[in-house]
Amino acid sequence: MPQLNPAPWFAILVFSWLVFLITIPPKITAHTFPNEPTLQSTEKSKTEPWTWPWH
């Protein structure tokens, strides 16, 4: 039964993990966001109460 011989399957597993670990992280770290976030001011803005026209 060839599936009981772990040598080729272990080599395939290790090789595929090496491929994933070498190719995927640079693609993820090279990702940039299209809009850089802007810092919000620490002052709380003054909000006006809303007057309901029907009340």
HELIX and SHEET records of a PDB file:
HELIX    1   1 PRO A    2  LEU A    4  5                                   3    
HELIX    2   2 PRO A    6  THR A   29  1                                  24    
END                                                                             
